[in-house]
């Protein structure tokens, strides 16, 4: 234990069984951002704890939390760690509502609710008072028995309102549905709860001073204040080089890497190398994985070998990912590679596709083959994204490609097999696979294209990516001069909230509900043109798109709308089917 008398700061490890006991009741400070964890976070939390349990790890560490003690002896504000603690409370409430074991149900209820005990001076309180916008939902659906089941039922009937997929209410729905799926698939949820409470811990830092709490939060979270994996690996790898001249040379090499791509990007490259070498999902901290696996198993040796490899991969990352450069005689291929890499970097909300690309080029250094590889890789990534692969499923699938590259003898062999390579080290839940030789499998994988709420899927990221990707295919790549960045918005042709300018005569209420947010009703606009035409009738909207100031929109996929004399249900359906067919053609093997 660390104890500073001046600031009254204490730090120690604590098991969840003790954290969710009568000694602690939590509430959220008003200054904290609201619930924002989403699908990947909830999946990773459950899967990582499950993996630790199945691996028989003695303890699983959930990280550090900062607590400010209030006037009451057992009441605390959560200064840092609120997303994790809230998610664990939701997880326990889901298990409570799923289990038939009355003793487990009672144990979890006691963890979620503190009963009054006048002899101990304890008031009746729920374990966590959440953010104000979620308080009523927690009282009704998280803390009440069978509440999570009722919440999902009402949410899916659209009886519970939310603004969009960034709304905390939607994140609560994501948490409950993900945890329900995981619990239903679990072989022994009672063992899971025992491990969760008895073997899972935090390091908690508590103080009675708000000033101290905020200072601790800033020190722990401020960029550059705390040591990173890069800092630790730099010290360790330079430290094993005994010759002073050599050490100076490699220190300069490390400094050049930092100056070339920056410390933040260097941290990413170190994580990518970890993936390339272990071919597994990260289970512990990056530094610990280097120490306990990569260096211990001689996947890379400390010192010159690691620093040289880091330098080489950083060069590939800088040139092929950040700058998007390939050396080829084809201007069209150069432009297509640069534009597609730029698009993937900006609009795919995860970076797990980057390690296979880095390894492919690092191994073969073939400028003519990197674009064909990228095109196949992108097919796999987008169809699996559309198919709602979980975090673990996505990592497992992309790590297969790393294994394929390692064992292949030529870039042509990798490109030919990337969509069909199926070997798994681990069978069962992680072995999900889409057969790209089966067109029906691709159609099923891309069924999201017909979703009436397509515009909102994955927080709107997927719709924007797909429309931009189609625009690339429609462009004359030899002359393309687009970066597909800056302010770009996805606009509805039939407005989301039409006034009485004629839209309600063209579309019934049911037709608007079915088609407003579907693929065929969406176009791309640069940000400066979005607000001008949102609720105009169709002809006036086209004038704003294409003829205002005699400028056309930059996007070919939007220019095509000018060909339609009227925007009615038949034309909307036709455009929808045309776009869907183009996407299926693009992503079919």
N, C-alpha and C positions, 0 to 999 in steps of 0.2 A: 504494500500500500504506500502511496505517496501522499504526504500531508503537509501542506503549507499553511502555517498558522496565520500569516499575514492576510492571505486572501481566502483562507478557509476552503481550500480546494482539496478534494479527496478523489483518488482514482483506484479502482480495483475491478477484478473480474467478477461477474455475477451470472449465475445460471438463470434461464428463463423462469424456472420454477420459483425462484426467489424474487425475480423482478415482477412477476405477476402474483404477488402475495399481498398480505395485509400491510406490508411495509412500504408499498408504493401505490400512489394514485396519481395519474398524469392528466395534464391539460395542455392545450396548444397555446403558445403566446400569440397575441394579436398580430405581431409583426411577421409571423412565418407565412411563407407561401402555402397554398392549399394542397390538397391531395393530388399528386400529379403522376404517380407511378402508373405504368400501363402494362399491357399484355406480357411483353418480354421480361419485365421485372418480376411479375408474379410467377411466371413459369420458372425463371431462374432460381428464385427463392426456394420454391418447393422442390425442384429437381436437385439443387445443390445440397439441401438438407437430406434428401432421400439418398443421394449418392454417398454422402458421408456416413449415413447410417448403414447402408449396404456394404460399404467398404470397412465397416467396423472401426471407424475412426473414434478415438476415445472422446474427443471434443470437436465441435464445429463452432468456429468463431464468426460471429455476425458483424464484427466491427465495433467501433466506439460510438457512444452516445454521450451527449452533454445534457445534464439536468441542473436546473436552478431550483433550489429548495425554497418553498414558500413558507408562510408563517406556521401552518400546521406541520407537525413533525413528519408526516408521511406523504405530503402533497408536493408535487414537482411540476414545473413547466419543462417541456421537451425542447431544448434549444437546438439540438441537432440529433437526428435519428428518427424524426417523426414519421417518415415514409415507411421505414422498416417496422416500427412498433405498431403503427396502424395496420399494416398488411398482416402482421402476425395475429392481431386481434380479429381481423376479418377471417383469417384462416381458421382460427379456433372456433369462431362462431359457425362457420360452414361445417366443420367436423361435428360440432355439437348437434347440428340439425340433420346430419347424415347418419350418425351412429345409432344403433339400436341398443348399445350397451348403456344401461341407466347409470352405472357408476362413472363411466367416462363422461357421459352427458353432465352429470352433477359436478365432476371435477373441473370441467371446462367452464361451466357456469360460474363456479366459485372463482376461477381465474379472471373472469370477465366482470365480476360484480363483488364489491366489498360490502359484506353485511354489517349492520350496526352492532357495535359491541361497547356498551357504555362503561364496562369495567376496564377496557383497554383504551377508552377515549376515542373510539373510531366511529365515524359517521357512515351511514349507508351511502355508498357512491359507486358509480360505474368506474371501471378501471381507467378508462380514458374519456375525457371530455374533448371531443374532436373540434375541428374548425366549425365556425358558426353555420356555414352553409350546408354542413353535413350533419349537424347535431340532431335534427328531427329524424333524419333517415336512420342514424345509428340507434336512437332510442326505440324506433318502431321496428327496424328490420335486422339490426346487428345484435342488439342485446336481448331482444325477445326471442324465446324459443320458437323454432320453425320460421323465424323472421326472414332468413336468407332465402328459403324456398319461396316464401310469399313475395319477396322483393323481385325475384327473377320472373315469377308468373305475371306480376303487375307490370314490370318493365317491358316484357315482351308483348303485352297487350297495349303498350303505349300509354298506360295509365300514370306512369311516373315520367315527368317531363325533364328534359335536359336541353341545353342550347346546342351543343355539338360534341364531337369526340374529345375535346379538350376540357369539357365540363367535369368537375369532380364527381358528379353523380354518375357520369358514364364510366369513369375510372373505378368507382365502387362496383358498378355492374361487371366490368371486366374482371376485377379481383374475385368477386363471388363466383362468376361462371368458370373462370380458370381453375380456382380451387375446388369447385364442385367436380369438374372433370377429373382432376388429379386424384381427389379422394375416392371417387367411384372406381378408378382404375387401380388403386392401391391394393396390394395383396393383404396387408395387415396394418390398418390405420391405428390400431391400439399401440403397436410397437413404435410407429412413427411418432405418436404423441408422447410416449415415454422418452424417446430420444430427443424430441423437441424440447421438452421441459427439463430433462435431467442431464443432457449432454451438450446442449446448445447454449452459448454464452455471449455476452457483450463485455466489453470493458466500459464501465460507466465512469464518467467524470462529473462530480457534482460540486456545486458551490452555492453559497447563500447570497451571492452578489450578482445582480444583473450585469454590472460592468465586467466582472470577471468572466461570466458566462459568454458574453458577446466577444470579449477578447479571445477566449479559448476557441470559440467558433471561427473567428477570423484567422487565427493562427493555423488551425487544422485545415481550413478550407481555402485559404487564400493561395492563389497560384504563386509558386516560387517560395512560399514560406516553409513548407514541409518538404522533407526529402522524398524524391521520386525514385522509381525503379532505375531510371537513368543515372541519377546521382550515385546510388548504391553500387550499381554495376560498373560505373566508371572508376570509382575508388577501388573496388575489388580487383578489376582486371588490370588496371595500371599497377596496383600494388604487388602483383606476382611477377612483374617484369623487373628483374634485379639490375640489369645493365642500365646505367643512367642515360646513356645516349639513346638506347632503344626506347626507354620509357618516355623520354622527351619526344621522340618521333611519333610514338603512338598517342601521346597526350595531344600533340598538335593535330593528328588525324581525327581524334575525337572532337576537338574544338572546331575543326573544319566542318564536320558533320553538323554540329549544333548551329554553326553560322549559315550553313547551306540550306537546311530545311527548318531550323528552329527547334526549340526545346519541346514544344507541344507535339510536333510531328515526329520528333525522335522517339518520344515516349510511345507513340503509335507503332513505329517501326519495330521497336523492341518487343512489343506485344505480338506483332505479325510474325517475327522470327520465332517467338515462343510457339506459335501455332504451327509454323512450318516444320519445326523440329520435333514437337511432341505429337502432332496430329491428333490432339485431343481437346476437348472442352477444358477451359481453365477451371481448376478446382480450388486453388489457393492463390495467394498473391503472386504477381508476376515475378518478383524477386525470389520468392521461395521456390517457385517452379524452376527457375534457372539454377538455383543452388541445389535443390533436391533431385532434379531430374536431368536437365540439360547438361550441367557440368558434371554431376555425379555419375551419369551414365555415359559420359564422353560423347554426347551428341555434338558438342562443341567443346573445345578446351579453353580454359581461362587464358587471358593474356592476348598475345598477338593474333591467335587464330580467331577468337571471338571478335576482337576489334576490327580485324580485316574483313570478316564476314559482314559485320554491321555496316562497315563503310561501303561494301559492294551492294548490299541490299538497299541502303539509303540512297545510293546513286540511282539504282533502278526505280525506286519509289519516287524520287524527285523528277526524273526524266519521263517515266512512263505513266505515272499516276498524277502527280501535281502539275507537270507541264504538258502532258499528253503528246509527247513527241515520238514519232517513229521515222526511221530513215528508209525511205522507199522512193522509187521514181514516180509513183502514182500520186498525183495531187489529190485525187478523189479518196484514195485510201488514207492518206495523211489526214485529210479533213474529217473523214468518217471516224477514224480512231480518236482524234482529238475531241470531236464533238460528243461521241458516245461516252468516253471516259469522263468528260466534264459533266455530262448529264447524270451518270451513275454516281459520281462523287457528291453531287449536290442533292439529288432527289431520292436516292435509295437510303433509307434511314438506318442502315447498318453497314459495317465495313468488312464483314466476314468473307466477301468475295475477293478482297485484295490479296491475301496471302497466296492463293493459288496462282494469280497472275504474276506476282513477284517471283515466285519459284520457277514458273514456266520460262520467263525471260532470262532469269539468272542462270538456269541450267543450259538453255539452248542458244541464247543470244541471237535469235533468228528474227531479223526485222520484218521479213515477209510473212512470218507465221503468227505474229502476235495479234494482228487484227482478226484472222480467222479463229484463233483461240478465244479472243474476247467475245466475238459474236456468239460462239457456242456457250461460253460461260454465262453471258448475259441471258440467253434463253433459259438456262437452268435456274438462274437466280430469280428471274421474274416469274416464271411459272410456279416455282416453289413458294415465292412470296404470295402470289395470288391464291395458292392452295392452302394458305394459313399454316405453313410449317411452323412448329414451335421453335423457340430459341435452340433447344437441344437438337431437334431434327435438322434445322438449318446448318448448324455447326457440323453435325455428323455427315451430312450430305456433301458439304464443301470440303471437308477433310478427306473424303474419298478421292477427290481430285488431286490433292497433294500426294496421296499414296500412289495414285496412277502415274503422276509425273515422276515420282521417285523410281518407279520400277520400269518405266518406258525407255526405249532406246532412241526415239526420234520424236520431234514435235508433231509430225504427221500421225504417229501412233496415238499420241495424246488427244489430238483434235478429233480423230476418228472415233475414239472411245469415250470422250468426256460425258456424253449424254446416255451412255449405256453401261458404264462401269459400275458394278453393283457390290463389290466385295465389302464385307463389314467385319470388323473385329468383334463387334458387339451385336448380338442378336436381340430380337424382341422389339421393345417399344421404340428404339432409336433407328430401326432398320427400314423405315418408310422409304419408298422409292417410286418415282414417276418414270414410266417407260416412254421415252420420247419416240420410240418406233411405233407406238400405238396412238393413232390420231385421236381416238376416243378418250385416251388418258389425258391428252393435252386439252381437249375440249372440256373435260370434267375439271381439270386443273384451273382452267380459265373461266369457269362458270360464274365467277364474280362479275364478268362483263355484262351479264343479264340482270344483275341485282338492281332492284328499283332504287336502292340507296347507294349506288355505285359512287356517286360524288363524295360521299362521306367516308368511304372505306379507308382504313388505316389513317384516319385523321385527314383525309383528302390528299395524302401523298401519292397514293397509287394512281388516282385519276390524272393528276398532273403529269406524273412520269409517263404514263401510257400515251397521253395526247402529245407530249413532247417527242416521245420515241417515234410515233407515227409521222410527226412533222419532219423528223430527220429523214425518214424513208422517202418522203415525198419531195425532198429538196434536191436541187442539182448540186451534188456534193463537190463537184469540181470547182464550183464558184461560191460555195457556202462561206459565209462570213458571220456565223452566229455562235455565240457562246452559251446561249440558253441559260443565262443567269440574270441577275438584276431582278426587278419587280415584274413577275409574271403571275397572272391570275387565271383561274378557271371560271368562265362565265357561262351562265345559263341562257340559251336562246329564248325558250319559253320561261319567263321569270318565275322565281320561287314564290314571290308574292305579287301576282299580277293585279294591276288596278283595273279600271273599267275601259281600257283602251282597245278592247276587241279580243283580247286573249281568252276571256271567259266565254266568248261566242264560238271560238275555234276549238276549245277543249272543255270537256265536262270536268266536274270536280274529281271523279274517279280517274279520268285520263290524266289529269294533272298530278294526282297522287302517284300514279303508276309510272309516269314518264319524265317528270320534271328533273329528277336527279340521275336519270339513266345516261349511259355513255353517249347515245345519239343526240342528246340535247346540249352537249357541252362543247365549248370552244375555248381557245387560248387567246388572251389579250395581254398586251403590255400594261403595266399598272396604270399608266397615265390615261388609258382609254376605258378603263373598267367602269368607273362611276358614271360616265356620260350617258350610257345607253341601257342601264340595267333593266328598267321597266318600260322602255319604249315599245310601241307596236313595231312589227317586224320590219317594215320598209324604213321607218325612221331609224331603227336600230342599225340596219345595214348602212345607211348613210353615215351614221356616226362611226361605224367600224371602218368603212372603206373610202368615204369621199370627203370626210371632214379635213379641211386644210390640204386637200388633194393628196392625202397620204393613205396608203394601204397598210393594213396590219402586217406585222413581220411574219406571221405564221400562215403557211400554205393551208394547213388544216382548217383555218378560220376563213381564209379567202374563198374556199369552196362554197361557203354558205351563200355567197353572192349569186350563185347559179340558181338558187331556189326563188321562184316568184312569190311564194307564200309559205308560211311555216305552219302546216297543219299536221294532224296525226299521221297521215300517210307518208308525208315527206320525212317526218321525224323517225318513223319506223324504218323507212328505206335507208336513211343515213346511219341509223343504229346498226342495221344488218351489214351495210357496206363496211363500216369501221370494224365491226366485230370480225368479219371475214378477213380483213387486212391484218388484224392482230393475230388471228389463228394461223394465217399463212406465214407471218413473220416468226412466230414461235414454234411452228411445227418443225420436226427434224427433217 
